[in-house]
């Protein structure tokens, strides 16, 4: 047994300049693991609780000193001496102490320790983190690199005055290897910047590194991205597809309708929004739609899945919040066919892997994802490979907290060499 010797946390900054938790775990062997915890802006109401200080005298009421204190006090006393190889036991000890929805300790406190323990255990066994995740997930020799979704234009809660939809992504499903997929994303992103500039749109960046021009509706945005793809060697609808994150919970109004202010300023019912998606997928090579309806619009999700679930990946993020119980509900109700995986929505590595295992057992897609407030931590790259997730979202090919994940995947690809796999997670008819 290699026991946990020391657990320490401190406050650091995320990519939005807001405080977050950094955790360091040391084992009796001398092995060390670290973690920087991300934070979201567009969050689901059933996410595990992110603990923030209620103190308007510092850090704009967003400090995490209490979460840090919980790591250095309660959690440290709980897990020091435990076997670092037994990830499930360490996580379960924190789960029991953290209370419902992690509200007592904070998911930002438990997650930092959980990831750092996994990282330390990997270092102790002299294996890369993706192999440690593979061991925990039951994959002896993980070799699959994920297809990236590049968020090249940001809107919604991630960019003021930009598009109604939160993310417009290019999705290189038909490219042969990860390095070329990354190249495609970089080239399309650069072309989009040039096109926006020539058309006198702003090229300022949103939270996830995508461009965030004001004054664009959905159709104009998709047309601009088509133009950006056409200026590359990559074939639209054969090698390059689109993915959307609508973040429809941000568009839902308590009066009982969706409000797309920048599209046509009319009230949309669930059925009308579904008809709009049908129209969009008939005109553009859209392979994936995330959070197409509100997180509580279960009837709408059933209809959406019934209407286009055989043609498009329908990803639940706010709907499912990486929670096993929510995926079970969606499976029973035939709502969605894929789950977005965000470690901080649930608060431990073990619970994340349980949700992914349930999805895989039911032939659902899994999309490992960053958050809009990120750190330089590259854990999600290793998680995507270790679990064979097949897909990853980590923003535009810009800004260090985003490119760190892409660069980590390049390094993993080098380690895997000729054994590396890269294939589409979706059945796309290119006829």
Secondary structure, DSSP 8 states (H G I E B T S, - for coil): --BEEEEEEEEEE-TTS-EEEEEEEEETTS-EEEEE--B-SS--TTS--------TTSGGGT--HHHHHHIIIIIHHHHTTSBTT-HHHHHHHHHHHH-GGGTTT-HHHHHHHHHHHHHHHHHHTT--HHHHHHHHHT-TT--B--EEEEEEEE-GGGSTTS-SSSEEEEE-TT-SSHHHHHHHHHHHHHHHHHHHHHTT----B-TTSSB--SS--HHHHHHHHHHHHHTSSS-BTTTBEEEEE--GGGTEETTTEEE-TTTT--EE-HHHHHHHHHHHHHHS-EEEEES-S-TT-HHHHHHHHHHHTTTSEEEESTTTTT-HHHHHHHHHHT--SEEEE-HHHH-SHHHHHHHHHHHHHTT-EEEEE--SB--S--HHHHHHHHTT-EEEE---S-SHHHHHHHHHHHHHHHHHGGG-B---SS-----
